C-alpha cells in the first residue's frame, strides 16, 4: 500500500530530529498541533508529527476506509466479525430523541424500558421504598463482577466520588479470594447491604462463586430466601438469573451486542446511579451521547478520538514503539489505566505477536515520577505517553499547578 510506504519514508526523514529540536524550531507549534473538542483539549505538539505526517496518516485512514467503518458501526452494521453481530454499546447512552437502529429495527424501546426500570430501582432505594428482607434501608452497596462487568463502573465511581450520596458505603468484589471476601463482610450488616451482581453471561466462574457465597451468607444471617431482596442483577442471560433466584423486578437485561469493555453506560453500571443519584448518571449519559453526535456530524479528521488513534498508529507501526503510558495527574482518574488496558488488548485481539498492539501501562502522577519515569531516563526505547490533567484541579492552588508544571516538563524530557 503506497500510503504505508510513504509513511515509512517520512519516518526515516524525521528520525534524525530530536523532539527538543522540533519544539524549538516553531514558536506556533503548540497552537498548530493541538485540538479542542467540547470540554476536552488535546495537545500533541510534543510528538514526532509534522503536517506531512498528519496528511499521510489521514491518507492511510482513507485507504483503510476508517471513516466508512465508523459510520457502519453507528448505523448498526455487523462490525463484530468474530461473533457476527453489531456492536451497539453506544445505544445505551442515546436519549429517546436520538434513535439507534440495527438491521431495520430500533433498539431504543427495550433500552428505554430497562433504563426506566433502573431509574425506579434507584429512586425506590433512595427514598426507602425498596428495602431489605427485614424492612431496613440499604446503607451499603457491594458490586460483584469481573473484567468488563467491573472495571468500567469502578473507574466511573472513582472519578465521581465527590457526587457520592452521604450515608451510602460502596465495596467491590472482583477476585476469587476468600480473604478479600471475608474482609468486606466484616464491614457489612447483611440486613442493610445491597449486592449488585454484574455478569453478562451469568456463567462467569469468579462472579458466580462470589455471588453464591454471598447468597449463603445473607440467608444464614437473616433467613432462607432473604437474599432475593438483597440482590440486583445486570445480565444478558435472564434465564440463568431467574434460576439463581433473582427477582424479576431486580433483573436488568441487556443484549449480548454490548461488549464488556464498553459497559460504562449499560445496566452493568447500575451501581453508579445507586451511589451517586440518577441525575449524575443522566449527565454521564449526556456526555457520552454528545461525543457520539460529534462522531456522526464531524469529518473524522476533526474527531479527537481519531486523532489520538492515529498518533498511536504512527508510533506503533512506524516508530516501532512497543509501549504506551497512561499517566493521569488526578487520583480519581487512576481507574482509567486498567480500563484502557482492557479496551486496547481486547479490541486489538488477544494473540500476542512481535508486531501486535502496544503494551499499555501507567500510574497516577506525581508518585510515578520517582518510579516508572526512571524508564524514560534510563531506557533508549521510546514510550508514547499520554498525560491527563483536569482543568478545574489546575485552578485550585500551588500543589495542583506544580503537578501541571511537572507534566508539561516531562513532555520535554
N, C-alpha and C positions, 0 to 999 in steps of 0.2 A: 504494500500500500504506500503510495507516494507521500502521503501526509506523515507517515511514520518515519520514512527515510529523511524527509526534510527536518523533522524534529530532532532526529539523531545528529544530523549535520549541524544544526543550530546549537545543540547542547555542547558539541565539541568546540564550537566557536566561543561559547560563553564560559567554558570550563576553566579557562586561564584567568578569569576575572574573579578576584576575591569580593565577597559580599560587601566588605567595608568600602572597597573602591567603587562599586556600583552605587552605593548610597551617597558617596561624596561627590560623584560626577553630576548629579542632578539635584538642584535645590527644590524642584517641584515634584520629586518622586513620591513623597508622602501623599500628595493630593492626587496624582495620576494613578497611583496603584492602591487605591482604597475605594470602598463602596459602602453606601448606606442603604439599608432596606428596612423600613418600619423602625423598630427600636433597636435594630442590630447594626453595628458598624464593623466592617471588616478592613483591617489594614494588612495588606500583603506586599507592602513596599520592601520588606526585609526578606526577599526571596530572589532566586536567580531567574527572574522573569523580566523580559522586556516586551515591548509592544509586538515585536515579530513573533516571539514565543507564544504570546496570547493568541495572535492571529492563527498560528499553526495549530495550536491546541483546539481552537474553535473549528478549524478545518477537519481535524481528526474526529471531533464530535459529530460534525456534519456527515462525514464519511460513514461513521458508525451508527448514524440515524438516532442519536441520543434524544433529540427533541421529539421525534416521532414516537419513540418508545415511551417517553414521559406522557405524551398525550394518550397513547394506548392504555397506559396504566390508569390515568384519570378517567378514561372512558369505559373502564371496566372490562377491558380485554383480558384474555388468559395469559397473564405475564409470569405466573408461577409455572414455569415449564416442567419442573420436576414432578409436581402433583397435578398438572394440567387444570389449573383453576385460576380465577382472578386473584389479585392481591388488593383487597378493598379496605384495608385498615383505616385509610383516611376518611372513609364514610362515617366512622364513629365520632369524628369531630365536626361533621357537617351539621348545619342548622336546618330546620324544617323548610326554609325558603330556598335552599340550595340542594336540588335533587341529585342523587347519585344513582346511576343506572348501570346495570350489567346484563348483557345478553338480552336486551329488550325489556327488562323489568326494573322497577325501582326497588332498591334495598332499604329505603328510608322508613317505610311503615313499621317494619319489625325492629329497626334500630330505635325509633322514637317510642315504640311501645315499651321496650326494655329500659330506655332512658327514663321514662315516666315511672316505671317500677322502681328503678334505682332512687329516683328523687323521693318517692313515697317512703321507701325504707329509711332513707337518711333523715327525712323530716319527722317520721314517727319515732325514730330512736332519739333524735334531738329533743323532741317535745315530751318524751317519756311515755308516749302511747304504746310503743313497742318495747317490751321489757323481757327479762329473763324468766326462767321457769318458776321462780319464787316470787315474781312480781317486782323485783328490784330493778332499778335503772342500770344501764350499762355504763361502767366507768373506765373500762379498758378495752382496747381492740388488739387482737393478735392476728397478724396476716401470715398465713401459711401458704407457701408456694416456692417455686424454684425457677431459675432462668428467666424466661420472658413473663412468667406469672409472678415475678418477684422484683427483679431489677428495675423495670420502668417505674412502677409505682413507688418503690422505696426511694429512687432518685428524685421523683417529684416531691414526695413528702419531705425529704431532707431539705430540698431547695425552698420549700414553702413553710418551713417550721414556724415562722412568725405569724402565720394565719391559723395555727392550731387552736382549736377551741379549748378554753380553760376547763380543767377538770376531767379531761379525757386522756388516758395514757395510751401509748402505742408501742407494740413489740412486734418483732419479725422472727419467724422461724423458717429457715431455709434448709439447713443441713440435717442429715440423718445422724444426729448427735444427741445421745441421751443426756449428756451433761448440760448441753445448751438448753434442751427442753426442760430439764429439772430446774435450772436457774431461772428460767422465765416463769415457770409455775409457782415458784416460791414468792414471786412478786404479785401474784394474782389471787383474787377470790372467785371461785367458779360461778357463784351466783350473779356476779356483776361483770362478767367478761364475755365479750362477743368475739367469735372466731370467724375470720373470712378465709374460706378455702378456695384458693385460686388455682385451677388446673384445667387447661384446655381439653385434654383428653380424658380427664378423671381416671387416669391409669398411671400417672407418674409415680414411680415407686416411692421416692423420698416423701413426696407430699401426702400420698395416701397412707403411708405408715405413720407419719406425724399426726395426720387427721384422726386416724384410728386410736392412737394413744390418747389424744385429747378427748375424743368421744367417750372413751372408757373412764377417763379422769373426771369428766363432768358427771356422768351417771353414778360413779362411785361416791361422789361428794354431795350429790343432790338426790336424784332418784332415777330409776331406769327410764330412758326415753327423754330425759331432760335436755340432752344435747340438741334435740331438734329445734329448741327455741333459742339456742346459743350459736347457731351456725348459719352463715350466709355463704352461698357458693356462686362463683362465676365460672362457667364452663361451656364448651361446645358439645358436651356429652350429657344431655339432660337425663337420658335413661339411666346411666350409671349413678348420677346424683340422686335420683329417686331411690335406686336400690340401696344406696348408702344410708338413706333415711332423711335426706334434706327435705324440708317442707317446700311444696311448690311455690308458696309465696316468697320464699327465700332463695330461689334459684334464678340467677341472672344469665340467660342464654346468649351466646353469640356464635356466629358461623365460623367454620374452620378456615375461611379465607382471611382470617386475621392471624398473621404470623406473630409468634410470641414476642419477638423483639420489638414489635410495633404496638404493644399493648398499653401504651401510656394513656390512650383515650377510650379504650374498650371497658366493658364491665369488670375486667380483671383489675382495674384501678379503683373499684368502689371504695376501697379504704381511704382514698384521698378525700372525697366529699363527706364521708363519715367523720373524718377527723377535722377537716378544715371548713366544712359547710358547703352547701350546694352552690351558693353564689361564687365562691372561689373556684369550684370545679367548672362552672359555666364560663368563667373568664379564661380558664385554661383551654377549653374547647374553642372559644372565640379566637384565641391567639393561634391555635393550630390551624383553624379554618382560614384565617387571614393569610397565612403562608401558602395554603393550597390555592386560594384565589389569585395570589400573585403568580403562582406557577401556571395557572390557566391563562392569565391575561398578559404576561410579560414574555418577551423574547428570552429564550433560555440563556443567551449570553449575558443577560442582565439579571439573572437569577442567582442570589447569593449562594445557595447550596451547590449549584452547578459550578460556580467559581471555585469554591473550596474543593470540590471533587476533582476538577481539572488540575489544580495545584498538586493534589495528591498523585494523580496520574503522571504529571510532569516529573515529580521527584522519584516515584517508584519505578516507572518504566524507562525513564531516560537518564536519570542520575544514579540509578541503582541504589536508592536509599531504602534500606530494608526495615527501618523503624520509624514510627510516628509517635510523638509525645503529646499528651494532653495535659495541660497544666492550668487548672482553674485557680485564680487568686481569690477564692472565696470558699470557705469550708463547706458552706451549704450546697455548693455545686460539686462536691467531691464524688458523689454517686454517679456523675455523668461519665466518669472514666470507664468503669466496668460496663456501663450501658453502651458506650461507643465501641468498646472491645467486642461485645456481643453483636452489635449491628454490623461491624466490619467483618468479623470472621464468618458469621452465618450468611451474610449477604454475598460474600465473595466465594463461598464454598468451603467445605470442611477439609478437603485434601490439602496437604502442605507440600509444595514443590519449591525448587530453587527460585523460581520466578513468580511465586504466589503472592498473595496480598501481604502488606507490611505487618510487622509485629507492632501492635498498639500497646502502649504502656503510659503511665502517668502517675502524678501525685499532686496533692494540694500544695501550692506555694504558700508561704515562703520557706517552709521547712525543707523542701526537696532541693533548695538551692545549696544545701550543705550535704546532700547525699547523691541523689540521682544526677544532679547537674555536673558532678565530677566527670561523668561520662563525656559531656561536651568538651570539657577542658583536656581530658586525657586520651580520648579516642578520636582517631583521624576520620572515622566514618561519620557521614552526615546523618542528622536526625531531623525530619520535618516536624517542627514543634508548633503547637497552637497554644497561645496564652490567652486565657479567658478572664476578662476583667468586667466588673459590674459597675456601671456608671454611678448609681446612687451611692455605692460604697466609696467610690473615688472622691466624693464630695463631703466625706464625713471625717475630716481630721488628718493629722500628720501621719498617723500609722498607716491609713489607707493610701495616702499619697506616696508613702515610702514603698508600699507594695507595687504601686503603679510604676514608680521610677525604676524599681528593680526589674520588673517585667520588660519594660522598654529597653533597659540597658542590656539585659541578657540577649535580646534580639539582635544586638550589635556584636555580641561576643563571637 
